[in-house]
Amino acid sequence: MMTDSTDFLAVMAASSRARVQAARTLESEASLLNRVRAAPRAPALKMNGRFDVIAELKLRSPAYGALGASADDVEARVSAYARGGAVMVSVLTEPSRFDGDLSHLRRASQTLTAVGVPTLRKDFIVEPYQLLEAVSAGASGVLLITRMLSEAQLSELLTVAASLSLFVILETFDRQDIEVATALARQWQGAADQCLLGINSRDLSTLKVVPERLGQLVQYLPVHHPRVAESGLQTAQDAAVLAAAGYQVALVGSALMTAVDPSQLLADMIAAGRAAGQVQDR
């Protein structure tokens, strides 16, 4: 999957493994598992067949730099996302390039549990230990990057995720990734709508955005799992175009993080996507 050991994904994977190793020195996997078993159940992801938006909490983008928010804004921002109608909130927990932290996920989850909105841990997940961390921080789901791991590693992570009642987004970048993700989705041990397949228009190996990729590749995603469009969405019209193309979900980060009124932009995207989706279904 990875062709250049110096690319962004390879660097992030190595950094992620180092973080796991450091975390294990502070708490064993057995101890973490015991905490997970004692944790209250997080809100479930409820897919209703209509177009939805995943709103992302992201303090920094490797491509754009700081996005004008701080860690002090976590509760207020995720509350705004909930008011706007987000189906879930994605929280970046990677520290070196995204200024993320597990504490952000924990705080977001605590805020959103009261209104029944699930959270997703978005990170460069490489080991099952990180799934346990996600549950302990209140997450209901995780994102897995198909290109970054072997099929055996991904299969193990999916098995563990299902056993922990986590939903999963399998992120892809090209047709080869989609083929791998589709095969893995067939092994998914939970409900089909709890295993989402996404296409990221930003190639995380090179950080280049290829917007047309979303329209070109959607036809190759399986129809029995929710299809997620990731990266590059700026406007309600963008959401409408993607819904008309066959996506059921869009993940929006930078546009919401920099919007004057993220609740309104989010609501407008959802409304436009649902209107376009209804036209497509006729």
C-alpha positions in Angstrom: 0.0 0.0 0.0 2.7 2.5 0.9 5.3 3.0 -1.8 7.6 5.6 -0.1 8.7 5.3 3.5 9.1 9.1 3.7 5.5 9.9 2.7 3.1 11.6 5.1 1.2 8.4 6.0 4.4 6.5 6.8 5.6 9.3 9.1 2.3 9.5 10.8 2.1 5.7 11.3 5.6 5.7 12.9 4.6 8.5 15.2 1.4 6.8 16.1 3.2 3.6 17.1 5.6 5.6 19.2 2.6 7.2 21.0 1.1 3.7 21.6 4.4 2.5 23.1 4.6 5.5 25.4 0.9 5.1 26.5 1.6 1.4 27.3 4.3 2.5 29.8 1.7 4.5 31.7 -1.2 2.0 31.5 -1.2 -1.7 30.4 -3.6 -3.0 27.9 -5.3 -5.1 30.6 -5.8 -2.1 32.8 -7.2 -0.1 29.9 -9.5 -2.9 29.0 -10.9 -3.0 32.5 -11.7 0.7 32.3 -13.4 0.2 29.0 -15.6 -2.6 30.4 -16.6 -0.2 33.2 -17.3 2.7 30.9 -20.9 3.8 30.2 -22.2 3.1 26.7 -21.6 5.9 24.3 -24.4 7.1 22.0 -25.1 4.9 19.0 -24.7 6.0 15.4 -28.1 6.2 13.8 -28.1 6.2 10.0 -31.6 7.0 8.7 -31.1 6.7 5.0 -31.0 10.5 4.5 -28.0 12.6 3.6 -26.0 13.5 6.7 -22.8 15.4 7.6 -20.0 14.5 9.9 -18.7 17.7 11.5 -15.0 17.6 12.4 -13.2 19.2 15.3 -9.7 20.0 13.9 -7.5 22.7 15.3 -4.8 22.5 12.7 -4.5 21.2 9.1 -1.1 20.1 7.7 -2.1 21.8 4.5 -3.6 25.1 5.8 -2.0 25.5 9.3 -3.9 26.7 12.3 -7.7 26.9 11.7 -8.4 29.8 14.1 -9.7 27.8 17.1 -8.1 26.7 20.3 -8.6 23.8 22.7 -10.6 26.2 24.9 -13.3 26.1 22.3 -14.0 22.3 22.3 -17.3 22.3 24.2 -18.7 25.3 22.4 -17.8 24.2 19.0 -19.1 20.6 19.3 -22.3 22.0 20.8 -22.6 24.2 17.7 -22.2 21.2 15.5 -24.9 19.3 17.4 -27.3 22.3 17.0 -26.6 22.3 13.2 -27.6 18.6 13.0 -24.4 16.7 12.7 -24.9 12.9 12.6 -21.6 12.6 14.5 -18.6 14.7 15.4 -15.1 13.6 14.3 -12.4 14.6 16.7 -8.7 14.7 15.6 -6.5 13.3 18.4 -3.2 13.4 16.5 -0.9 15.9 18.3 2.1 16.6 16.1 0.4 17.8 12.9 -3.2 18.4 13.9 -2.8 19.8 17.5 -5.1 17.1 18.6 -5.3 15.2 22.0 -7.3 12.4 23.5 -8.6 15.0 26.1 -10.3 16.8 23.2 -12.2 13.6 22.4 -13.1 13.1 26.0 -14.4 16.6 26.4 -16.3 16.4 23.2 -17.9 13.1 24.1 -18.9 14.3 27.5 -20.6 17.4 26.0 -22.4 15.4 23.2 -23.5 12.4 25.2 -26.2 14.6 26.8 -27.8 15.2 23.3 -27.2 11.8 21.9 -24.6 12.7 19.3 -21.8 10.1 18.8 -18.1 11.0 18.4 -15.5 9.4 16.2 -11.8 9.2 17.0 -9.9 10.3 13.9 -6.3 9.5 14.1 -3.6 7.4 12.4 -4.7 4.2 14.2 -2.3 1.3 14.0 -3.0 -0.9 17.0 -6.0 -2.2 18.9 -4.8 -0.4 22.0 -5.9 2.8 20.3 -9.5 1.5 19.9 -9.5 0.9 23.7 -8.3 4.5 24.2 -11.1 5.7 21.9 -13.8 3.9 24.0 -12.3 5.0 27.2 -12.6 8.6 25.9 -16.2 8.2 25.1 -16.0 7.6 21.3 -18.6 5.5 19.5 -16.5 5.0 16.4 -13.1 5.2 14.8 -11.6 5.9 11.4 -9.2 3.4 9.8 -7.0 4.4 6.8 -7.0 1.5 4.4 -3.7 2.5 2.6 -1.7 2.8 5.8 -2.0 -0.8 7.0 -1.9 -4.4 5.7 -5.2 -6.3 5.2 -4.3 -8.5 8.1 -3.9 -5.5 10.4 -7.1 -3.9 9.2 -9.0 -7.2 9.6 -7.8 -7.4 13.2 -8.8 -3.8 13.9 -12.2 -4.4 12.4 -12.7 -7.5 14.5 -11.8 -5.6 17.7 -13.9 -2.6 16.8 -17.0 -4.8 16.3 -16.3 -6.5 19.6 -16.2 -3.1 21.3 -19.5 -2.0 19.5 -17.6 0.7 17.7 -18.7 1.8 14.2 -15.9 2.2 11.6 -15.1 4.4 8.7 -12.8 2.8 6.2 -11.0 5.6 4.4 -9.8 5.0 0.8 -8.0 7.1 -1.8 -8.2 5.1 -5.1 -9.7 2.0 -6.7 -7.1 -0.3 -5.2 -8.0 1.0 -1.7 -11.7 0.6 -2.5 -11.2 -3.1 -3.5 -9.4 -3.8 -0.2 -12.0 -1.9 1.9 -14.9 -3.7 0.1 -13.4 -7.1 0.8 -12.9 -6.1 4.5 -16.4 -4.8 4.7 -17.7 -8.2 3.7 -16.0 -9.5 6.9 -17.6 -6.9 9.1 -19.4 -8.5 12.1 -21.8 -5.7 12.8 -24.7 -4.1 11.0 -23.9 -2.8 7.5 -24.7 0.8 8.4 -22.0 0.7 11.1 -19.2 0.1 8.6 -19.0 3.2 6.4 -16.7 3.4 3.4 -15.2 6.8 2.6 -13.2 8.4 -0.2 -10.8 11.1 0.8 -10.2 13.7 -2.0 -7.0 14.6 -0.2 -4.3 12.0 -0.7 -2.6 11.7 2.6 0.5 10.3 1.1 1.1 13.6 -0.8 -1.4 16.0 0.9 -2.7 17.0 -2.6 -6.4 17.5 -3.1 -8.0 16.0 -6.2 -11.7 17.1 -5.9 -12.8 15.2 -9.0 -11.8 11.9 -7.3 -15.0 12.0 -5.3 -17.2 11.9 -8.4 -15.0 9.5 -10.3 -14.8 6.8 -7.6 -18.2 6.8 -5.9 -19.5 4.2 -8.4 -17.0 1.7 -7.1 -18.1 1.9 -3.5 -20.6 -0.9 -2.4 -24.2 0.3 -2.1 -25.0 -1.7 1.1 -22.6 0.4 3.2 -23.0 4.2 3.7 -20.7 6.1 1.3 -18.7 9.0 2.8 -17.2 11.9 0.9 -14.2 13.4 2.7 -12.3 16.6 2.3 -12.7 19.6 0.1 -16.3 20.5 0.9 -16.9 24.2 1.3 -20.5 25.1 0.5 -24.0 23.7 0.6 -23.8 23.4 -3.2 -20.8 21.1 -2.7 -23.0 18.9 -0.5 -25.8 18.8 -3.0 -23.4 17.8 -5.8 -22.0 14.9 -3.7 -25.4 13.7 -2.6 -26.6 13.7 -6.2 -23.5 11.7 -7.1 -24.5 8.9 -4.6 -22.9 9.8 -1.3 -25.0 9.4 1.9 -22.6 11.2 4.2 -20.0 14.0 3.9 -17.2 14.7 6.3 -16.5 18.4 6.7 -13.7 19.9 8.7 -11.8 23.0 7.6 -14.9 24.8 6.3 -16.8 24.4 9.5 -13.7 25.2 11.6 -13.3 28.5 9.8 -17.0 29.4 9.4 -18.4 32.5 11.2 -21.6 30.4 11.9 -20.7 26.7 11.8 -24.2 25.7 12.9 -25.8 27.5 10.0 -23.3 26.2 7.4 -23.8 22.7 8.7 -27.6 23.0 8.5 -27.4 24.4 5.0 -25.2 21.6 3.8 -27.5 18.9 5.3 -30.6 20.6 3.8 -29.0 20.9 0.3 -27.7 17.3 0.4 -31.1 15.9 1.4 -32.9 17.8 -1.3 -30.4 16.6 -4.0 -30.5 13.1 -2.6 -34.3 13.0 -2.9 -34.1 14.1 -6.5 -31.6 11.3 -7.2 -33.8 8.7 -5.6 -36.8 9.5 -7.8 
